Amino acid sequence: MRAEPGSASADRANRSPYTGLRPDLGPRGSGPRWAPVAALGLLGLVLGYLGFAEHAEIHGQIRSPLDLAYLVLQLFIIESGNVAAPVPWQLVVARLLLPLVTGYAAILTLAALFRDQMQQLTLRFTRDHVVICGLGRLGLLLAGECKRTGRRVAVIEIDPANPRIEPARRAGTAVIVGNAANPDHLRSAGVARAGLLVVLCGQDAVNAEVAIRARDLTRVRSAGALSCVLQIGDPTLGELLRSHTFALDEASGFRLEILNLYDTAARSMLKAFPALLGANHARTPHLLIVGGGGLGASLILHASLAWRSLGQGERNRLRVSLVDVAAARRLKDMAACHPWLAQLCILRPYDVDIFGAEFGEDHELNQSILAKEATGICICLDDDAQSLSAGLMLSDRLRGKGIPIVMGMSDDRGLARLLPAWDPTGAERSGLQAFPLLENAGQLDLVLGGIHELLAHAIHENYVKTQAELGETPATNPSLVGWAELSESLREANRAQSRHIGAKLQSIGCVIAPLADLDADAFQFTPQELEFLAEAEHQRWMEATRKQGYRFSAGPKDGARKTHPSLIPWSELSESEKEKDRAATRATPGLLALAGLQIYRVPAAGPGNSIQAVCPPIRMPPSGPPSSLWTQTS
C-alpha cells in the first residue's frame, strides 16, 4: 500500500489511512475571502433590480425585466446610477454597494496576483528554505508546521485544481504549479540553495525520480548539505533504502532520509498506548490487529521489537492475531521478509471480513480471542467510517472488560470527534480511543529527521541511562533530561552523532543493513575497533563543538563563556571521559537493532583507516580541542 499521497490526483487514485483528511487542512477557521464579496454582490443585485423597478413605476416608465437587469449590471462600473429624483432607497444602496464590491474584488485579485509573483521572486534570494513536492494532506500540514517555526516554504504541485493551493498561498507559502521531476521547476523552487527537500508525490517511482534530479542540482552547492526526505510507501523498499542512507557521503552536498508514514505511525501508536503491550498484564499480552495493510503490518513488526526490548521475546513470545480477508497471505509475506518475526511472536491469521455475516457471536474470534485472550486491540483499516464501525462493534462485545481498543483515524476532526460527543465521560466505552494518524505520524521532527531522528532520540536516552547508572543527576549534569526538555543545540549534537554512524562503521569495514538476525544487538567490536571508533567520535565532536564557538578551559563547562574542559586531544583525556565514548560505541548495535537495522562485517576489512580519514583534521588552537558527544555540550 502507498502512504499519504502527495497530490490531489494521487489522493483520488490511492486509498490509505491518510486519505480521509479534509482537503482544506490548514489553519482552523480560515475560509475563502470571496464568500462575503459574493454575498454583498448578490444583495446589491437584488436591491438594484427592485430599486430600478420602483423608480420606473414612480416616473411612469416601462422597463422590461431584461432592461432592469442591464441597468443593474451597469451599476458595477458606475454607468446607470445617475437617475432623476426621487430615487428609491433600494437603488441608493445598490449604486453605492456594487461599485464598492467591484473595487474590493479588483483589489483581492491584484493582491493575489502580486502575492504569488512576489513569493516566487523572493525564492531567487532565499537560502536554507524548505521545498515540499506534492501538496497533499501531509504536504500542507508540514508546510504549516515549517512556517510556524519561522522557515520559508516553497511547494511544487502538479495539479492546478488542487484545493489546497489557495490555503497554502494565503499562509505565505510560495506554490509553483508544475512537475517536481522537472529540473526547471526544481530550480524555480530554489532546490540548489534549499536546506530541506520533502518529496511526497504519491508514487515511489516518481519520488525517487525527484530525489535523483535534486541530487544532480546539489552538485553545484558551495556549502552545506541538502537534506532530502523521500517518501517510500513500499515497506521492504523503504527498509533497504533506509539502510543505505548511512552510506551517503555528506560532503557530496546531499543527505537522504526515508519516510514511511505507516512505520512512523506504528511507533507513535505504541508509544502513546503502552497498555497495548502492557507489562502489567498477568499473562503474556495478546494483541488483536484488525486490518493487515501498511499500518497493521508495521504495528506487528514494531510491537515485536518493542516486546523484545522489554526483556521478552524468544522465551515468552508475544501473541498476535491478525483479522483481514487475506490475513494468512499477509503474514506469510511478512515472515518471508522478516524471518526473525516468528522467534518473537506467535502469529495467528483469521481470514475473515469483520463486517461479514460469518463474523457472528459463534465465530472463534468471539469465543476465544475476544472473550478470553485479547489484552489489546488495534484497528488499522483504510477508511475512517469502517474503523469507527469496527471499534464500536468490538467495544459493544467487550463492554466492561477494560480492554484498550485503539482506532487508527486519519485525523482528530471528522468521525473521531463523534466518540467524545457520544460518551463525554468515557464511562460507557472506557477502552475505546481514537488515534489521529497524521497528527502523530506527521510530527515535524520525526518526519523530517527520518531514521536519524529516531536514532538521535535513542542516543540521548542511552546517554541519560548510562550517566544515571554512574550516579549523575540532573543537578550535576543538566543534560540528563527528556528529549522535549533538551536544548536545540544538544538535540542537533545527537543528530550529528547519528548521521556519522555510517561513516565510522565503514572505516572499520562494516555496513548497515535491514535487521535479519535477532542477536544483532549482541554484535561486538574488537578492542582495537572500539578504541578507534571512540576516538573517531571524539574527533568529530571536537570539530562540531569548535564550530559552535567553544574553546578549551580547565574547570567546569561554562555555556555562557563557551568553554569546555574536554576540548583536548584523545590522548590527553581522562579514562572516565574516554569511557563515555566507548560506552556509546558499544551501544550502537543495540540502538540500530531497535530501529530495525543491524551491522554486518565485510570480510577482509578492519580499522586500517586513520582517524583523519573518518573525520576531517582539526587545527588545534594553543588551548587544545573537544570530547565526545557523550559529554553533552550543555
C-alpha positions, -999 to +999 in steps of 0.1 A: +000+000+000+011+035-007+014+060+021+000+096+022-004+108-014+013+140-024-012+155-048-049+158-053-048+135-083-029+109-064-054+112-035-082+101-058-062+072-071-047+058-039-067+050-007-048+049+026-055+058+062-043+093+053-069+100+026-098+108+049-085+142+059-103+174+049-089+190+017-086+224+034-064+211+062-045+241+075-052+269+100-085+262+115-112+287+109-096+301+077-121+305+050-124+319+015-125+357+014-146+357-017-177+345+002-186+378+018-178+396-015-202+373-034-229+378-007-227+415-009-227+414-047-259+393-047-275+417-022-266+447-044-281+430-075-314+423-057-316+458-043-307+473-076-333+454-095-360+463-070-348+499-070-349+504-108-383+487-110-397+511-084-380+541-100-396+532-133-430+530-117-426+563-099-416+581-132-442+563-154-415+544-174-420+510-188-390+487-183-388+450-192-370+426-169-341+425-193-339+463-193-338+463-155-312+435-154-290+455-179-293+487-157-284+468-126-252+452-142-241+487-152-240+497-116-208+477-112-190+502-134-210+533-122-228+537-156-265+537-147-269+551-112-274+587-122-312+589-125-338+616-118-351+621-083-369+608-063-346+577-060-359+546-040-337+537-011-330+503-026-314+519-056-295+544-034-279+514-015-273+494-047-254+522-066-231+526-036-227+489-028-220+474-062-191+497-072-175+490-038-179+453-044-162+458-078-133+477-063-128+453-035-128+423-059-103+440-081-080+446-050-083+410-040-074+398-075-044+421-078-033+412-043-034+375-051-016+380-084+012+402-069+014+380-038+021+349-060+046+368-081+064+382-051+065+349-033+082+332-063+105+362-068+118+360-032+127+324-038+156+336-060+172+352-030+162+326-003+186+301+012+181+272+036+144+272+030+121+241+028+109+227-006+079+204-005+070+184-036+033+174-035+007+194-018-013+165-003-027+165+032+007+158+047+024+183+025+000+211+036+004+200+073+042+201+071+042+234+052+021+250+080+044+235+107+075+248+090+060+282+086+052+282+123+089+275+131+099+305+110+112+287+079+104+299+044+085+272+024+081+266-013+057+239-027+057+223-062+023+208-070+014+192-103-024+196-101-036+232-107-070+223-094-057+211-060-080+229-035-050+231-010-031+256-032-051+287-022-049+280+016-012+274+013-007+307-006-028+326+019-005+312+046+025+327+029+038+296+011+051+300-025+033+275-047+048+265-081+024+246-103+044+221-122+061+187-123+086+182-094+106+158-115+113+186-140+147+202-132+134+236-143+107+236-117+131+224-090+153+253-099+124+277-097+118+265-061+155+271-053+164+235-045+201+241-051+200+266-022+174+249+000+182+233+033+154+207+031+135+189+004+105+168+012+092+146-016+056+135-012+044+129-048+023+098-041+042+071-061+076+057-051+090+058-086+081+095-090+095+103-056+128+086-065+130+105-098+126+138-080+153+129-055+177+120-083+170+153-101+175+172-069+208+154-062+221+164-096+213+201-088+231+200-055+264+192-071+269+230-075+263+238-038+291+258-023+284+248+013+262+227+035+242+196+025+206+194+012+185+171+034+161+151+013+132+134+029+119+108+005+085+091+010+085+054+002+053+036+006+066+001+000+079-011+034+105-035+020+120-010-004+119+016+024+139-007+047+165-013+021+169+024+012+169+034+049+200+012+055+218+028+025+212+063+038+241+058+062+265+052+033+259+086+017+289+110+019+276+143+033+305+161+016+286+154-017+260+180-007+231+156-004+217+138+027+189+113+023+162+103+048+134+077+041+099+084+052+072+057+057+042+071+074+029+037+084+062+030+101+062+063+120+025+060+129+030+025+143+059+037+165+039+066+177+008+045+185+028+020+206+044+049+225+011+066+231-007+035+243+018+014+263-011-006+277-012-024+243+019-044+253+012-039+290+040-052+311+014-052+339-007-079+323-009-111+345-003-131+313+016-126+280-001-099+260-023-109+231-026-082+205-055-083+180-050-063+149-079-056+125-066-048+090-033-061+076-024-032+053+006-009+058-003+003+093-012-032+105+020-048+092+041-020+107+024-024+141+032-062+141+068-055+134+073-027+159+052-044+186+075-074+182+107-054+186+092-034+215+082-066+232+118-078+229+132-045+242+111-051+274+132-082+281+108-106+265+109-124+232+121-158+224+113-174+258+079-156+261+066-148+226+041-121+220+007-133+208-006-115+177-038-123+159-045-106+125-080-102+112-081-095+075-097-110+044-062-120+033-046-124+068-028-157+061-011-144+029-001-111+045+015-129+075+033-153+051+047-124+032+059-107+064+075-138+076+094-142+044+107-106+046+114-108+084+124-143+093+131-132+129+094-124+134+084-160+142+110-161+170+093-132+188+056-137+180+030-164+178+011-152+148-024-163+141-043-153+109-081-150+106-092-147+070-125-131+078-143-099+069-151-083+103-182-068+088-193-100+071-221-124+081-195-150+091-182-129+119-211-138+143-213-144+180-202-180+175-171-172+155-138-184+170-126-148+174-156-141+197-155-174+216-118-175+223-097-144+214-122-117+224-138-135+253-106-149+269-073-139+254-071-104+239-054-078+260-053-050+234-069-043+200-057-020+172-080-012+143-059-004+112-085-001+084-081+023+055-115+040+059-124+062+090-160+051+089-151+014+088-126+020+117-152+036+138-178+009+130-154-018+139-144+000+171-179+004+182-189-032+174-159-046+193-164-022+221-200-035+225-188-071+226-161-063+251-181-040+273-169-040+309-137-059+302-115-027+301-095-039+271-079-010+252-093-006+217-073+019+196-087+031+163-064+045+137-082+075+123-070+099+096-072+129+120-089+142+151-116+163+133-140+142+114-155+110+126-131+108+155-149+137+171-181+117+174-167+094+200-163+120+228-196+135+217-214+103+223-196+094+256-180+126+270-171+110+304-158+078+288-179+057+312-197+037+285-167+030+263-137+034+286-114+012+264-122+028+230-099+056+218-092+072+185-056+077+174-052+106+148-026+091+125-015+121+105-011+144+136+011+118+153+029+103+123+033+138+108+053+152+138+078+176+122+110+163+138+102+127+131+091+132+095+119+155+086+146+137+106+138+101+095+158+072+109+185+096+121+160+115+143+149+082+158+185+072+165+192+106+179+164+101+205+177+067+213+213+080+216+202+106+242+181+081+261+211+058+263+233+086+275+208+095+302+206+059+313+244+053+314+251+085+332+224+078+358+240+045+364+272+063+372+255+084+398+249+115+378+217+135+383+201+165+365+215+187+393+251+176+385+245+172+347+218+194+332+218+172+301+200+144+319+165+155+309+140+141+284+142+149+247+114+175+249+134+195+276+167+192+258+181+224+242+181+225+204+219+227+203+221+194+222+194+178+200+214+187+169+245+173+185+227+139+189+215+141+153+250+148+141+262+117+161+236+095+144+244+108+110+281+099+115+274+063+125+276+050+089+310+067+081+326+054+113+314+019+106+326+020+071+360+029+083+363-004+101+348-024+072+312-027+085+280-018+068+244-013+080+215-034+066+179-042+075+175-064+106+177-101+098+191-116+130+176-113+164+211-113+180+222-083+160+223-062+192+249-086+205+274-076+178+307-068+194+336-046+182+371-058+187+391-039+213+410-022+185+378-013+167+362+000+199+391+023+206+393+035+170+356+043+169+356+060+202+385+083+192+368+090+159+337+101+177+357+123+200+374+139+169+340+145+152+326+160+184+356+184+187+352+198+152+314+203+157+319+219+191+346+243+180+323+254+151+298+265+178+325+288+192+336+267+221+372+268+233+392+249+259+393+259+295+400+239+326+373+235+352+336+230+347+320+236+314+307+272+310+279+276+284+279+314+288+316+318+281+316+288+257+344+269+273+347+232+278+374+212+297+372+182+273+384+202+242+417+183+243+432+155+222+421+119+228+455+110+243+450+137+270+415+127+280+409+110+313+399+074+313+364+083+326+359+107+297+372+081+272+348+055+287+318+077+278+328+074+241+335+037+244+301+031+261+283+050+233+301+029+207+292-004+225+256+007+225+255+013+187+244-022+176+215-022+201+203+012+190+204+002+154+185-030+162+157-011+178+154+009+146+152-023+125+188-023+114+219-043+121+257-042+115+274-066+091+312-070+090+326-071+055+353-098+052+390-088+050+384-053+063+392-036+095+403-004+112+431+003+088+420+038+081+433+068+100+411+090+122+416+118+097+400+095+070+368+094+091+368+130+104+385+159+087+416+171+105+412+199+131+436+227+135+443+226+172+444+260+189+470+267+216+444+259+242+436+225+227+404+209+210+367+189+222+355+155+237+327+132+228+291+139+222+286+119+253+298+148+274+267+165+260+277+201+255+251+215+278 
